[in-house]
Structure formats: structure tokens, C-alpha cells
């Protein structure tokens, strides 16, 4: 999704950087991008779980 949007609107972003690093076999950049995406994914899931528990008192962890 990000690569398509960046290509359509001629934007430079993380999707294009990811594709370029795969094509050039730049493993340091690829490793950093995977790490950043993983941290964002885990953080968003944690925030959603906390908000869900606050909104619904029946939820117990």
C-alpha cells in the first residue's frame, strides 16, 4: 500500500526506501526498516489493548 501511494504521488517514504534497499541488497537499511515497522506494530497493538480494557470493564488481563 505504501509503495503504491508513494509511486503514484511521487513521494519519498519508507515504502520506497524498503524496495530500494531490497533491490540494492542493503541489509543494514533493510534490518533497520524491519525493526522500525515491528516496533510500530507492537506499540499500536499495546495501545489498542489498553484502550479496549479501559472502555470495556468486563475485560480482565
PEWOTA-V874390 format. One record per residue. N is the residue number from 1. RES is the residue in one small letter. PHI is phi in radians with two decimals (none if undefined). OMEGA is omega in degrees with one decimal (none if undefined). Layout:
# PEWOTA-V874390
n = {N/N}
res = {RES/RES}
phi = {PHI/PHI}
omega = {OMEGA/OMEGA}
This chain:
# PEWOTA-V874390
n = {1/2/3/4/5/6/7/8/9/10/11/12/13/14/15/16/17/18/19/20/21/22/23/24/25/26/27/28/29/30/31/32/33/34/35/36/37/38/39/40/41/42/43/44/45/46/47/48/49/50/51/52/53/54/55/56/57/58/59/60/61}
res = {x/x/x/x/x/x/x/x/x/x/x/x/x/x/x/x/x/x/x/x/x/x/x/x/x/x/x/x/x/x/x/x/x/x/x/x/x/x/x/x/x/x/x/x/x/x/x/x/x/x/x/x/x/x/x/x/x/x/x/x/x}
phi = {none/-1.17/-1.15/-1.10/-1.12/-1.16/-1.25/-1.12/-1.71/0.96/-1.82/-1.78/-2.62/-1.24/-1.17/-1.16/-1.08/-1.11/-1.11/-1.11/-1.23/-1.19/-1.12/-1.63/0.97/-1.57/-1.23/-1.17/-1.18/-1.06/-1.10/-1.13/-1.16/-1.11/-1.10/-1.11/-1.11/-1.13/-1.08/-1.11/-1.08/-1.16/-1.10/-1.12/-1.12/-1.14/-1.09/-1.11/-1.09/-1.16/-1.13/-1.09/-1.19/-1.26/-1.37/-2.08/-1.19/-1.29/-1.39/-2.20/-1.92}
omega = {-177.6/-178.6/179.0/179.0/-179.4/178.5/-178.2/-175.7/177.5/178.2/174.2/-177.3/-174.2/179.0/178.3/177.2/178.6/179.9/178.7/179.7/175.6/-179.4/-176.9/-178.5/178.0/-170.4/179.0/178.6/178.9/178.4/179.4/-180.0/176.9/177.9/-179.8/179.7/178.5/178.7/178.5/-179.2/-179.5/179.8/179.5/178.3/177.9/178.8/178.9/178.2/179.8/178.9/179.4/178.3/178.4/-177.2/-178.3/-175.8/178.3/-178.0/176.4/177.7/none}
